[in-house]
């Protein structure tokens, strides 16, 4: 499982002009599910997202987690994060999980974050979305459960 994580002052998701999620300070997570992902990847990603220390406390930069600050999270399914652009000019999505499997693991990730006590908004799986944010920093990180964090 891969995710691009952005520390935000606020973020929102719209589908067909309707706002389906909005948060204040917290994390915008663009999550992609790979074909070889499973429950262990979900658990690892949820734990990393909830406890990643990327928020400041006074003069201590990157010291607190989204849990520590009482922040919120939006998780948006984003299979294009698994696009392989090493060859040619068009990305290959061979690494992406099939939609049914990816949707289940995406929903499991959202549920795991909620079980940790986080307020979590979502996009809509397999829908065209407008995603907006006010980046805080900016701080943007790439997480991958198949690589050492």
PEURUR-V836014 format. One record per run of one state. SS is the DSSP state (H for helix, E for strand, C for the rest). FROM is the first residue (numbers start at 1). LEN is the number of residues. If there is no record, write none. Layout:
ss: (SS/SS)
from: (FROM/FROM)
len: (LEN/LEN)
This chain:
ss: (C/E/C/E/C/E/C/E/C/H/C/E/C/E/C/E/C/H/C/E/C/E/C/E/C/H/C/E/C/E/C)
from: (1/2/16/18/24/26/33/34/35/39/52/55/58/60/65/72/78/79/83/84/85/92/93/96/97/99/116/119/123/130/145)
len: (1/14/2/6/2/7/1/1/4/13/3/3/2/5/7/6/1/4/1/1/7/1/3/1/2/17/3/4/7/15/5)
